[in-house]
């Protein structure tokens, strides 16, 4: 494990490398990051399968009619494991696909943990749509309003 001073120096060197040669830095960062992401996805799948097994075990054992608590507790633990592993696995999968589509993993800010990052905004950026063959006629609401006006004009109201 690196000390705080060593980690700070390493972060400064990474930033300097990214500024000097961003393509090379991206290549170096991508292989290590891809391997870690793949391992996280595989581990999440294994834990998810274990959670399914626990959930089914809890459902099958169910306990006696007088005290169903142990079976229910096993099932709940299995469900929580499934939920947590699915969340971690899907977030790793989305991150992997975002990097594969050409996006770059954000560099850690000063004081951030190198393995954790904050996603700003929480929404995907929309890609601009290609113009339609008939030309752009405005937003959905504007088109609805135009249709309503045409109907009113046709009926003479």
PyMOL commands that set and color helices and strands:
alter all, ss='L'
color gray80, all
select helices_A, chain A and resi 4-20+22-61+69-100+140-155
alter helices_A, ss='H'
color red, helices_A
deselect
rebuild
show_as cartoon
